[in-house]
């Protein structure tokens, strides 16, 4: 509530200042867009990643894992006994007799059958937890990518905002010079055309900025209506150094997709053992108490055992064996896909590194002051209109190239991190509730 009141007061203050100072009709700025649109909250990348538990896809994956965990408990349960009570009457001429039975039956499950069922359920639960870890890694990459894109969109919008401001001032100066007869109609209209062109580009950039901020909010704060998240600390400079050695080998131990497929193979192997154990019929034992109307009564015992004459589970065993073979093939395919994913991500990241080495950041080479110098020279008559247009084009082009290069470099780094399963140890099973 305090934050909302402070935000309302700030907006009111800014609106009062805006109403008190006349401004030319121009395109919205980045700040104007923030004031007119839904609230924008600054957030760091670590904070965004810490909010992943709120993601709806993440919640669904955890519920599936929780279901598999519950099935492990169900797989270890013993079959329930059966209780029955019957009463029979027999009548004849001058004779009335009856019999009453109380029976307790219990199906006896062989230990190998129960163990195979428990193993299959536990390995399938492990596979579900590994899939949660895999989904978490993919979702973390999406958040990092969205974070970088939001930072890029804001950087591009601010660059265009600066160029538009220059052309707004140049347009006002040109109108005054035209009125004094010091500028031609062509130059005046040319400045106006360029201003309109850059204002249109700024409007599109602001739309893109809002879209990237809403996308980031949807990923980490889906329960908050009409919110935009903006990067508080965009990644700058070069990413951490990466050892370009054999990354495919460690990736096979880190990628949760491989671990999930391996657990699924173990689960199907346990189901195959269970199918084979079913060839041994299960014994059903029963016992109870019998009482007759003539005063006789006593305990009785019995058992039943199915005879495997017509069905010896041959079809079920063959089907289970085929499922094991198919999952083993899928595991081999998953490993190949992971290896190729690492190679592709590494090649892409190396390409971004080579391109980064060819570009000089604007602040290091003096391009950042180019537009300011050109603007002063133009207003003092030391530069013609063509020079000003070239300076604006050079600034926007150089800034856009460097910004996109840095964004692609960081996204390539995050993609490589995802492909190798993180720059850490082997994959760990995700615990329920994390």
N, C-alpha and C positions, 0 to 999 in steps of 0.2 A: 504494500500500500504506500509506504514511504517513497519507494522508487517510482511508483506511478505518479504520485503528487509532484515529486521533483521533476520528472519528465514533463508533466503538464505545465509546471511553472517555467521551465526552460523554453518550451515551445511558445508559451505566451510572451515571454521576453523577446524571443527572436522575432515573433510576428510584430510586436510593437516597434522594434527597431526597423524592421522591414517597411512598416507603414509610415514611419517617420522620415525615411530617406528615400527620395525618388530614385527609381532605377529604370534603365531603358528596357524595352520589351526584348527579352532574350530567352534563350533556352534555359531549362532548369539545370541547376548545378547538382553535384553529388549530394551536397548538404540539403538542398531544396527537396530532392527526391526522398531523402531520409525523413524529412519533416512531413511531407505530404503522404507518404505511404505508411504501411504498418510499422510498428516499432522495430528498431534494429538494435540488436545486442551484440557487443563485441565478445568474442570467445577465443581462447587459445586452442591450439590443436590438441593438446593434452586434455583440456576440458571437454572438447568435442568427443574424443575417444572414450573418455570416462562416462559419457552419456549413452554409450551404445546399448546398454541394457534396456533403454526405453524404446529402441527400434522394434517395430511390430514384427518384422521378419525374424529378428533375434528371439523375440518372445515365442513365436511359433516353433522355432527349432528347439527351444528349451522344453516346451510342452511335449513335443515328440520324444525327446530324451527322457523326460519324466515318465511318460507312458511306458517306454521300454524298461525303465527301472522298476516300475510297478509289476510288469510281467515277470521279472526275475523272482519277485516274492511269490507270485502265483505259481510259478513253475516248481517251487520247492514244497508246495502243499501236498499232504498225503490225501488219498481219496477218503471221503467220508463213509462211515459205516451206515448200514441200512437197518432200520428197526421195523418189524411188522408184527401185527397181532391178528389172529383169526379165531373164529368160533364156528364150529360145525355142529348141527343137530341131526339126529337120525331118529325117525319115528316108525313104529310098526304097531300092529294091533296089541294093545296092552303093554307096549314097550316104548320107552323114550330114552334115548341116549344122546350124549353130546361130547365134543372134544374141543379143547381150547389150546392154542399154540401162541407162544411168545418167541419170536425168532430175531436173532442178531446176525447180520451178514457183513463181512468185510472182504473187500478185494485186496489181495496181497500183490503189491507192485515189486517187481524185481529191482534190486539196487542199481544194476547197470542201466536200466531204462530211465529211472528217475535222475541218475547222474547225467546221462546224455541230454535229457530235457533241460536240466538246470544249466548245463554248460552252454547249450545253444542259446538260451535266454540271456545269460550273462554276457556272452560274446556279442549278441545282437545289441544289447544295451551299451556295450563299449563302442560298437560301431556308431550308434546314435550319438554318443558323446563326442566321438571324433568328428562326426559330421557337424555338430555344433561348433567345434573348434575351426573346422574348415569354413563354415559360413561366417564365423566371427572374423577370420582373416580376410575373406573377400569383402565383408562389410567394412572393415577397417580401411581397406584400400579405397573403397568408394568414398568414405568420409575424407580421407586424405586428398584424394583427387578433387572432390567437391570443394574442399578448403582452398586448395591451390587455385582452382578455377575462379572462386569467389574473389581471392586476392588479385588475380589477373584482371578480372572484370573491373574491379575498383581502380586498379592502376591505370587501365586504359581509359576509363571514364575521366579520371582526374587529368590525364594528359590532354584529352580532347577538350576538357573544360578550360584548360589554360590556353589552348589554341583559339577557342571560341572567344574567350575574353580579349585576346589580342585583336581579333578581327572586329569585335564590337567597338573597341576603342579606335581602331583604325578607320572603321566606318564613320564614327562620329567626327573624327579629324578630317576625313575626306569630304564629308558633307560641308564642313565649315570652309575648307579650302576651295571647294567647288563654288560655294556661295561668294567667295572673295575673288573668284576667277583664277585661282592658282592651281586648279586641277581640272582635268578633262572629265567629260561625262562618262567616257569609256572606263577610265580608271575608277571612278566612283561606283559605277555599276559592277565592275569586276570585283571590287572589294566586297560589295553587298552579296554578289553571287557566292563568293568563297565563304563568307560568313554563314550564309544559309546552308551551304553544303556541309560545313563542319558542325553546325547546329543540328542538322539532321543526323549526322554521324554520332553526335553526343546523345541525342534522344534514343537512338538504337542502343548505344552503349549503356545508358541508364536502364533500359528494359532488360538487357542482358545481365546487368548487375543485380537487379531485383530478382531475376530468375535464379541466378546462382545462389543468392542468399536464401531464397525460399527452399531451394533444393537441399542446402545444408541443414536448414531447420527441419525439413521433413525427415531427414535421415536420423537425427539425434534427438529431436524434440517433437515427435509426431502428435503428442497429446496437446500441444499448445497451438491455439488457433491464431492465425494472422500474425505470425512472427517471422522475422528475418534475422539470420545470424551472419555476422561479418567477422572476418579474421582479425584478431587483435594483434597477433605477432606473425605476419606472413613469413614463410621461409625465405631467407635471403642468402646470397653467396653460394658457395659450392656445397653439395651434400657431403656427408662423411665419406672417407676413402673406403673402397670396397676391394678386397683381395680377389682379383679375377681368376684365381686358380680353379680347381675342380669344384664347382658349385652344385653340379647335378647329384653327386654322391651324397653330400649332406642333406640336400633337398629331399631325397627319398626317405631319410630318417626324420625330417621335420614336417613334411607336408601331411596334414591330417587326412587328406583324401586317401593316401596310400595306407595309413594306419586303419582307416575305416574299412577299406576293401579287405585288408588282411584279417580284421576281426570278423567280417562277413564270411570269409572262407572258413575260419575256425567254427563259426556258428553252423554253417551248412555241413561241415564234417561231423559235428556232433549230431545233427539231425539224421545224417546217414547212419551213424551208430545206433541211434534210436530206432530207425526203421529196421535195422538188422536185429535189434533186441526184441522187436515186436514179433519175430518169428517164434519166439518161445512163449507159449500161451501163459496168460496170467491166471493164477489160482485164486478162486473165490471160496473162502471158508465161511461156514455158517454154524450156528448152534442156538439152542434155546431150551425152553421148558414146555412139556406137554402134560395136560391134565385131562382125564376122562371122567365122565359122570359116575362111573362105577367105583370111583375111588382110586383108580390107578393113576400114576403120574411119574414123570421122570425127565431127565435131561437127555437131549439128543444132539448129535454132532453130524456135520456133513461137509462136503466140499464139491466144487464143480471145476472142471478143467476143459476148456474148448479144445477140440481135436482139429489140428491144422491139416485137414484132408483136401479141401477144395481151394483154400486161399492161404498161400504161404508167403504173402507180401512181396512176391517177386517183382511185381510192377512198381510198388512203392519204393523198393530198394533201388531199382534201376533209375527211377525218376530222381531220387535223392542224389545218386551218384552223378547223374547228368548235371544237376544244379551245382554240385561241387566243381565239376570240370568247367562249367560256364563261368563261375565266379573266379576261378583261378585264371582263366583267360582274361576276364575283366580286370583282374589285379595286374596282370602283365601289361595290358593296354594302359592302365592308369599310370604305371611306372614309366612307360614310354612317353606318355603325354606330359608327365611332370618333367622328364628330362628335356623334351623339346620346348616346353614352356620356359625352362630356365635358359636354354640357349637363345631363344627368341628375345626374352627380356634382357639378357646380357648384351646381345647384339644391338638392341634398340638403345640401351643406356650408353654403350660405347659410342654410338652414333651421336647422341646428344652431347656427350663430353667433347667429341671432336668439333661439333658445331659451336659449342660454348667457347672453345679456345680461339675460334676465329672472330668472335665478336668482342668488342670492348664496351663495358658498361658506360652509359652516357656521362656519369660523373667523372670518369677517369680520363676521358678524352676531350672534354670541353664542349660536347654537344649540348649539354644541359643549358649553357648560357647563350647558345646560338640564337634562339628566338628573342631573348631579351635584348641582345646586342642589335639584332636586326630591327626590332621595334623602335629602339631609341634612334638608330640611324635613319629609319624611315620618317619618323616624326620630325627630325631636325633637317630633313632634306638630303642627308648623306647617302640614301639608298632609294632606289626606285621601287615601284610596286612589284616588279618581277622578283627582286631580291627578297622582299618580305614574303611573297608566296613560296619561294624556294625554301626559306628558313622554316616556315610553318610546316611545309611538307617534309623537310628533313627531320624536324623534331618529332613529329607524329610517327613518321616511318621508323626512325631510330629507336624511339621509346617502345613502339609496338614490337619491333624485332627483338629487342633485348628482353622485354617483359615475357613474350611468348617463349623465347629460348629458355629463360630461367624457369618458367612454369613447366615446360616440357621436360627439362632436366630433372626437376624435383619429382614430377609424376613418374618419369622413367626410373628414378631411384626407388620410389615407393613400389612400383610394379616389380622391380627386381627383388625387393624385400619380400613381397608377397610370393613371388615365384619360388624363391628358395626356402619359404616357410619361416621367414624371420632370421635375423642375424643373431641367433642364440643357440640353445641346446635342442635336443630332440623334442618332438611334439609331446605334450602332456595331455592326458585326458581331462576334458572340462568337467568340473564337478557341478552337480545339480545346484541351480540357484545362482551361479556366477554369471 
